[in-house]
Amino acid sequence: MPSAKEYRAYVDKCIGWAERATTDYERDIFLQMAKGWLEAALIASGASPGQTAWTKSPSDEDGSAAAVSQESSAI
């Protein structure tokens, strides 16, 4: 099983892809992937499934990547 650190690296990659996405659809897909990897990182570091909190939905139009990035840097 990968470590929380490895999962966080996947989060960072997905956020980078989302920042470079050319369509809203692509950006949303990458942010959804980042959310999944972030949840995996939290679980790998001892959090219970469902214990994660999101301030914004990854499909929000106003700075979702920042919300995911803030969550990932808090781990």
MOPAC internal coordinates of N, CA, C and O (Angstrom, degrees):
PM7 1SCF
backbone

  N    0.0000 0     0.00 0     0.00 0    0    0    0
  C    1.4408 1     0.00 0     0.00 0    1    0    0
  C    1.5348 1   108.78 1     0.00 0    2    1    0
  O    1.2310 1   120.07 1   -48.06 1    3    2    1
  N    1.3414 1   117.48 1   131.94 1    3    2    1
  C    1.4659 1   120.06 1   178.45 1    5    3    2
  C    1.5365 1   111.53 1   -63.70 1    6    5    3
  O    1.2310 1   121.19 1   -22.89 1    7    6    5
  N    1.3153 1   115.33 1   157.11 1    7    6    5
  C    1.4613 1   120.44 1   179.23 1    9    7    6
  C    1.5291 1   110.47 1   -84.01 1   10    9    7
  O    1.2310 1   121.11 1   -13.57 1   11   10    9
  N    1.3349 1   115.48 1   166.43 1   11   10    9
  C    1.4622 1   120.67 1   176.65 1   13   11   10
  C    1.5259 1   110.26 1   -58.58 1   14   13   11
  O    1.2310 1   120.36 1   143.91 1   15   14   13
  N    1.3256 1   116.91 1   -36.09 1   15   14   13
  C    1.4672 1   121.14 1   179.11 1   17   15   14
  C    1.5296 1   111.04 1   -62.71 1   18   17   15
  O    1.2310 1   120.59 1   137.55 1   19   18   17
  N    1.3270 1   116.48 1   -42.45 1   19   18   17
  C    1.4666 1   119.77 1   178.20 1   21   19   18
  C    1.5213 1   111.05 1   -64.98 1   22   21   19
  O    1.2310 1   120.27 1   138.46 1   23   22   21
  N    1.3301 1   117.10 1   -41.54 1   23   22   21
  C    1.4653 1   120.29 1   177.86 1   25   23   22
  C    1.5253 1   110.63 1   -61.97 1   26   25   23
  O    1.2310 1   120.37 1   139.23 1   27   26   25
  N    1.3462 1   116.89 1   -40.77 1   27   26   25
  C    1.4636 1   120.02 1   178.85 1   29   27   26
  C    1.5293 1   111.16 1   -63.90 1   30   29   27
  O    1.2310 1   120.13 1   147.33 1   31   30   29
  N    1.3205 1   117.36 1   -32.67 1   31   30   29
  C    1.4686 1   120.25 1   176.21 1   33   31   30
  C    1.5324 1   109.96 1   -64.10 1   34   33   31
  O    1.2310 1   120.36 1   142.13 1   35   34   33
  N    1.3385 1   116.91 1   -37.87 1   35   34   33
  C    1.4663 1   120.55 1   176.25 1   37   35   34
  C    1.5303 1   110.44 1   -65.45 1   38   37   35
  O    1.2310 1   120.52 1   141.13 1   39   38   37
  N    1.3374 1   116.62 1   -38.87 1   39   38   37
  C    1.4628 1   120.56 1   176.88 1   41   39   38
  C    1.5270 1   109.32 1   -58.09 1   42   41   39
  O    1.2310 1   120.58 1   131.36 1   43   42   41
  N    1.3192 1   116.49 1   -48.64 1   43   42   41
  C    1.4639 1   120.87 1  -178.89 1   45   43   42
  C    1.5280 1   111.77 1   -60.37 1   46   45   43
  O    1.2310 1   120.42 1   139.36 1   47   46   45
  N    1.3318 1   116.80 1   -40.64 1   47   46   45
  C    1.4682 1   119.87 1   178.26 1   49   47   46
  C    1.5185 1   110.77 1   -63.06 1   50   49   47
  O    1.2310 1   120.51 1   135.15 1   51   50   49
  N    1.3183 1   116.62 1   -44.85 1   51   50   49
  C    1.4653 1   120.37 1  -179.38 1   53   51   50
  C    1.5203 1   111.64 1   -63.26 1   54   53   51
  O    1.2310 1   120.49 1   140.97 1   55   54   53
  N    1.3283 1   116.66 1   -39.03 1   55   54   53
  C    1.4657 1   120.07 1   178.08 1   57   55   54
  C    1.5264 1   109.92 1   -64.94 1   58   57   55
  O    1.2310 1   120.47 1   138.79 1   59   58   57
  N    1.3149 1   116.71 1   -41.21 1   59   58   57
  C    1.4614 1   120.21 1   176.97 1   61   59   58
  C    1.5202 1   111.56 1   -60.59 1   62   61   59
  O    1.2310 1   120.71 1   136.54 1   63   62   61
  N    1.3242 1   116.26 1   -43.46 1   63   62   61
  C    1.4653 1   119.92 1   178.04 1   65   63   62
  C    1.5183 1   110.54 1   -64.45 1   66   65   63
  O    1.2310 1   120.22 1   140.88 1   67   66   65
  N    1.3271 1   117.19 1   -39.12 1   67   66   65
  C    1.4672 1   120.80 1   179.26 1   69   67   66
  C    1.5292 1   110.47 1   -63.70 1   70   69   67
  O    1.2310 1   120.50 1   140.75 1   71   70   69
  N    1.3186 1   116.65 1   -39.25 1   71   70   69
  C    1.4637 1   120.14 1   179.24 1   73   71   70
  C    1.5211 1   111.95 1   -65.68 1   74   73   71
  O    1.2310 1   120.15 1   151.19 1   75   74   73
  N    1.3209 1   117.32 1   -28.81 1   75   74   73
  C    1.4647 1   121.61 1  -179.63 1   77   75   74
  C    1.5279 1   113.22 1   -97.97 1   78   77   75
  O    1.2310 1   120.02 1  -179.56 1   79   78   77
  N    1.3145 1   117.57 1     0.44 1   79   78   77
  C    1.4655 1   121.28 1  -178.22 1   81   79   78
  C    1.5242 1   110.21 1   -60.75 1   82   81   79
  O    1.2310 1   121.17 1   -34.90 1   83   82   81
  N    1.3205 1   115.37 1   145.10 1   83   82   81
  C    1.4654 1   119.96 1  -178.20 1   85   83   82
  C    1.5252 1   112.63 1   -97.25 1   86   85   83
  O    1.2310 1   120.16 1   170.12 1   87   86   85
  N    1.3298 1   117.30 1    -9.88 1   87   86   85
  C    1.4696 1   120.46 1   177.35 1   89   87   86
  C    1.5204 1   109.50 1  -134.82 1   90   89   87
  O    1.2310 1   121.26 1   -22.60 1   91   90   89
  N    1.3207 1   115.19 1   157.40 1   91   90   89
  C    1.4610 1   119.98 1   176.16 1   93   91   90
  C    1.5229 1   110.76 1   -61.36 1   94   93   91
  O    1.2310 1   120.53 1   142.75 1   95   94   93
  N    1.3302 1   116.59 1   -37.25 1   95   94   93
  C    1.4666 1   120.89 1   179.69 1   97   95   94
  C    1.5237 1   110.57 1   -60.06 1   98   97   95
  O    1.2310 1   120.26 1   131.39 1   99   98   97
  N    1.3361 1   117.10 1   -48.61 1   99   98   97
  C    1.4665 1   120.64 1   178.93 1  101   99   98
  C    1.5225 1   110.93 1   -60.94 1  102  101   99
  O    1.2310 1   120.75 1   134.92 1  103  102  101
  N    1.3490 1   116.16 1   -45.08 1  103  102  101
  C    1.4596 1   120.44 1  -179.44 1  105  103  102
  C    1.5263 1   110.38 1   -58.87 1  106  105  103
  O    1.2310 1   120.41 1   134.70 1  107  106  105
  N    1.3249 1   116.81 1   -45.30 1  107  106  105
  C    1.4608 1   120.50 1  -179.78 1  109  107  106
  C    1.5262 1   112.07 1   -62.25 1  110  109  107
  O    1.2310 1   120.50 1   140.61 1  111  110  109
  N    1.3278 1   116.66 1   -39.39 1  111  110  109
  C    1.4702 1   120.37 1   178.70 1  113  111  110
  C    1.5317 1   109.87 1   -62.79 1  114  113  111
  O    1.2310 1   120.35 1   132.62 1  115  114  113
  N    1.3301 1   116.93 1   -47.38 1  115  114  113
  C    1.4652 1   120.06 1  -179.50 1  117  115  114
  C    1.5257 1   111.89 1   -64.29 1  118  117  115
  O    1.2310 1   120.20 1   143.60 1  119  118  117
  N    1.3293 1   117.22 1   -36.40 1  119  118  117
  C    1.4706 1   119.55 1   178.16 1  121  119  118
  C    1.5295 1   111.16 1   -70.31 1  122  121  119
  O    1.2310 1   120.06 1   144.88 1  123  122  121
  N    1.3104 1   117.48 1   -35.12 1  123  122  121
  C    1.4680 1   120.20 1   174.43 1  125  123  122
  C    1.5313 1   110.12 1   -64.04 1  126  125  123
  O    1.2310 1   120.73 1   138.77 1  127  126  125
  N    1.3256 1   116.21 1   -41.23 1  127  126  125
  C    1.4646 1   119.84 1   177.07 1  129  127  126
  C    1.5246 1   110.36 1   -62.48 1  130  129  127
  O    1.2310 1   120.44 1   137.01 1  131  130  129
  N    1.3402 1   116.77 1   -42.99 1  131  130  129
  C    1.4676 1   120.78 1   178.91 1  133  131  130
  C    1.5202 1   110.32 1   -60.49 1  134  133  131
  O    1.2310 1   120.42 1   138.74 1  135  134  133
  N    1.3122 1   116.80 1   -41.26 1  135  134  133
  C    1.4710 1   120.58 1   179.00 1  137  135  134
  C    1.5291 1   110.27 1   -60.98 1  138  137  135
  O    1.2310 1   120.39 1   136.05 1  139  138  137
  N    1.3171 1   116.86 1   -43.95 1  139  138  137
  C    1.4666 1   120.13 1   179.51 1  141  139  138
  C    1.5222 1   111.90 1   -62.77 1  142  141  139
  O    1.2310 1   120.55 1   136.10 1  143  142  141
  N    1.3352 1   116.56 1   -43.90 1  143  142  141
  C    1.4691 1   119.83 1   178.53 1  145  143  142
  C    1.5188 1   111.30 1   -66.58 1  146  145  143
  O    1.2310 1   120.49 1   143.59 1  147  146  145
  N    1.3379 1   116.66 1   -36.41 1  147  146  145
  C    1.4619 1   119.62 1   178.26 1  149  147  146
  C    1.5249 1   110.78 1   -64.29 1  150  149  147
  O    1.2310 1   120.43 1   137.11 1  151  150  149
  N    1.3066 1   116.78 1   -42.89 1  151  150  149
  C    1.4694 1   119.91 1   177.35 1  153  151  150
  C    1.5235 1   110.66 1   -62.72 1  154  153  151
  O    1.2310 1   120.36 1   140.53 1  155  154  153
  N    1.3378 1   116.91 1   -39.47 1  155  154  153
  C    1.4671 1   120.05 1   177.16 1  157  155  154
  C    1.5283 1   110.35 1   -63.13 1  158  157  155
  O    1.2310 1   120.27 1   139.92 1  159  158  157
  N    1.3373 1   117.09 1   -40.08 1  159  158  157
  C    1.4585 1   120.82 1   179.02 1  161  159  158
  C    1.5289 1   110.85 1   -63.82 1  162  161  159
  O    1.2310 1   120.81 1   137.88 1  163  162  161
  N    1.3182 1   116.06 1   -42.12 1  163  162  161
  C    1.4677 1   119.80 1   179.03 1  165  163  162
  C    1.5220 1   111.28 1   -63.61 1  166  165  163
  O    1.2310 1   120.58 1   137.29 1  167  166  165
  N    1.3128 1   116.50 1   -42.71 1  167  166  165
  C    1.4708 1   120.65 1   178.90 1  169  167  166
  C    1.5256 1   109.84 1   -64.96 1  170  169  167
  O    1.2310 1   120.65 1   136.99 1  171  170  169
  N    1.3440 1   116.37 1   -43.01 1  171  170  169
  C    1.4687 1   119.95 1   179.74 1  173  171  170
  C    1.5290 1   111.63 1   -63.79 1  174  173  171
  O    1.2310 1   120.55 1   154.17 1  175  174  173
  N    1.3405 1   116.56 1   -25.83 1  175  174  173
  C    1.4638 1   119.32 1   179.33 1  177  175  174
  C    1.5251 1   112.42 1   -93.28 1  178  177  175
  O    1.2310 1   120.30 1  -172.94 1  179  178  177
  N    1.3451 1   117.03 1     7.06 1  179  178  177
  C    1.4571 1   120.28 1   172.58 1  181  179  178
  C    1.5056 1   116.85 1   111.56 1  182  181  179
  O    1.2310 1   119.28 1   176.72 1  183  182  181
  N    1.3285 1   118.97 1    -3.28 1  183  182  181
  C    1.4669 1   120.89 1   178.24 1  185  183  182
  C    1.5247 1   109.53 1   -75.43 1  186  185  183
  O    1.2310 1   120.66 1   -27.92 1  187  186  185
  N    1.3004 1   116.35 1   152.08 1  187  186  185
  C    1.4613 1   121.33 1   176.16 1  189  187  186
  C    1.5229 1   109.56 1   -81.59 1  190  189  187
  O    1.2310 1   120.00 1   -31.58 1  191  190  189
  N    1.3458 1   117.60 1   148.42 1  191  190  189
  C    1.4619 1   119.32 1   175.23 1  193  191  190
  C    1.5275 1   109.28 1   -56.35 1  194  193  191
  O    1.2310 1   120.17 1   -41.52 1  195  194  193
  N    1.3083 1   117.29 1   138.48 1  195  194  193
  C    1.4524 1   121.54 1  -179.11 1  197  195  194
  C    1.5110 1   113.91 1    85.18 1  198  197  195
  O    1.2310 1   119.96 1   176.99 1  199  198  197
  N    1.3202 1   117.67 1    -3.01 1  199  198  197
  C    1.4574 1   122.01 1  -179.03 1  201  199  198
  C    1.5357 1   111.47 1   -86.02 1  202  201  199
  O    1.2310 1   120.39 1   178.23 1  203  202  201
  N    1.3181 1   116.86 1    -1.77 1  203  202  201
  C    1.4558 1   120.50 1  -178.73 1  205  203  202
  C    1.5227 1   109.99 1   -80.94 1  206  205  203
  O    1.2310 1   120.71 1   -29.70 1  207  206  205
  N    1.3203 1   116.25 1   150.30 1  207  206  205
  C    1.4685 1   121.54 1  -179.90 1  209  207  206
  C    1.5180 1   109.95 1  -126.03 1  210  209  207
  O    1.2310 1   120.86 1   -43.00 1  211  210  209
  N    1.3177 1   115.97 1   137.00 1  211  210  209
  C    1.4517 1   122.02 1   178.62 1  213  211  210
  C    1.5148 1   108.61 1  -118.98 1  214  213  211
  O    1.2310 1   120.95 1   -45.62 1  215  214  213
  N    1.3212 1   115.78 1   134.38 1  215  214  213
  C    1.4535 1   120.14 1   177.11 1  217  215  214
  C    1.5161 1   110.88 1   -85.22 1  218  217  215
  O    1.2310 1   120.10 1   154.45 1  219  218  217
  N    1.3288 1   117.42 1   -25.55 1  219  218  217
  C    1.4595 1   122.49 1   179.17 1  221  219  218
  C    1.5164 1   108.88 1  -141.11 1  222  221  219
  O    1.2310 1   121.17 1   -26.60 1  223  222  221
  N    1.2907 1   115.36 1   153.40 1  223  222  221
  C    1.4555 1   120.45 1   173.80 1  225  223  222
  C    1.5153 1   109.00 1   -74.87 1  226  225  223
  O    1.2310 1   119.30 1   -38.90 1  227  226  225
  N    1.3530 1   118.94 1   141.10 1  227  226  225
  C    1.4577 1   120.27 1   177.67 1  229  227  226
  C    1.5212 1   113.70 1   -59.17 1  230  229  227
  O    1.2310 1   119.38 1   165.28 1  231  230  229
  N    1.3298 1   118.79 1   -14.72 1  231  230  229
  C    1.4617 1   119.57 1   178.81 1  233  231  230
  C    1.5205 1   112.37 1   -93.24 1  234  233  231
  O    1.2310 1   119.65 1  -175.92 1  235  234  233
  N    1.3548 1   118.28 1     4.08 1  235  234  233
  C    1.4574 1   121.12 1   176.90 1  237  235  234
  C    1.5204 1   109.77 1   -62.73 1  238  237  235
  O    1.2310 1   121.08 1   -33.51 1  239  238  237
  N    1.3172 1   115.53 1   146.49 1  239  238  237
  C    1.4570 1   121.02 1  -178.69 1  241  239  238
  C    1.5222 1   112.44 1   -85.32 1  242  241  239
  O    1.2310 1   119.13 1   167.44 1  243  242  241
  N    1.3216 1   119.27 1   -12.56 1  243  242  241
  C    1.4604 1   120.81 1  -169.87 1  245  243  242
  C    1.5238 1   113.42 1  -112.76 1  246  245  243
  O    1.2310 1   120.52 1  -108.23 1  247  246  245
  N    1.3127 1   116.60 1    71.77 1  247  246  245
  C    1.4532 1   119.52 1   171.32 1  249  247  246
  C    1.5137 1   115.99 1    88.70 1  250  249  247
  O    1.2310 1   119.73 1  -144.95 1  251  250  249
  N    1.3000 1   118.12 1    35.05 1  251  250  249
  C    1.4625 1   120.66 1  -179.19 1  253  251  250
  C    1.5165 1   112.15 1   -61.48 1  254  253  251
  O    1.2310 1   120.54 1   141.82 1  255  254  253
  N    1.3158 1   116.57 1   -38.18 1  255  254  253
  C    1.4630 1   118.79 1  -179.02 1  257  255  254
  C    1.5200 1   110.22 1   -59.82 1  258  257  255
  O    1.2310 1   120.32 1   143.38 1  259  258  257
  N    1.3182 1   116.99 1   -36.62 1  259  258  257
  C    1.4635 1   120.09 1   178.63 1  261  259  258
  C    1.5150 1   110.44 1   -65.35 1  262  261  259
  O    1.2310 1   120.16 1   140.62 1  263  262  261
  N    1.3392 1   117.29 1   -39.38 1  263  262  261
  C    1.4651 1   120.36 1   179.53 1  265  263  262
  C    1.5204 1   110.21 1   -64.28 1  266  265  263
  O    1.2310 1   120.01 1   136.26 1  267  266  265
  N    1.3258 1   117.59 1   -43.74 1  267  266  265
  C    1.4580 1   120.89 1   179.19 1  269  267  266
  C    1.5207 1   109.44 1   -66.58 1  270  269  267
  O    1.2310 1   120.51 1   137.99 1  271  270  269
  N    1.3294 1   116.63 1   -42.01 1  271  270  269
  C    1.4530 1   120.54 1  -179.66 1  273  271  270
  C    1.5242 1   111.35 1   -61.94 1  274  273  271
  O    1.2310 1   119.97 1   138.78 1  275  274  273
  N    1.3194 1   117.67 1   -41.22 1  275  274  273
  C    1.4569 1   121.09 1   178.64 1  277  275  274
  C    1.5193 1   110.30 1   -63.64 1  278  277  275
  O    1.2310 1   120.23 1   138.14 1  279  278  277
  N    1.3144 1   117.16 1   -41.86 1  279  278  277
  C    1.4573 1   121.14 1   178.94 1  281  279  278
  C    1.5267 1   110.09 1   -63.16 1  282  281  279
  O    1.2310 1   120.00 1   135.94 1  283  282  281
  N    1.3382 1   117.60 1   -44.06 1  283  282  281
  C    1.4510 1   119.95 1  -176.17 1  285  283  282
  C    1.5250 1   111.59 1   -69.67 1  286  285  283
  O    1.2310 1   120.21 1   147.65 1  287  286  285
  N    1.3276 1   117.21 1   -32.35 1  287  286  285
  C    1.4543 1   118.44 1  -179.96 1  289  287  286
  C    1.5302 1   111.75 1   -75.97 1  290  289  287
  O    1.2310 1   120.43 1   164.16 1  291  290  289
  N    1.3299 1   116.78 1   -15.84 1  291  290  289
  C    1.4646 1   120.39 1   179.65 1  293  291  290
  C    1.5230 1   111.89 1   -79.85 1  294  293  291
  O    1.2310 1   120.20 1   168.59 1  295  294  293
  N    1.3209 1   117.22 1   -11.41 1  295  294  293
  C    1.4576 1   120.70 1  -177.15 1  297  295  294
  C    1.5060 1   110.16 1   -80.41 1  298  297  295
  O    1.2310 1   120.10 1   180.00 1  299  298  297

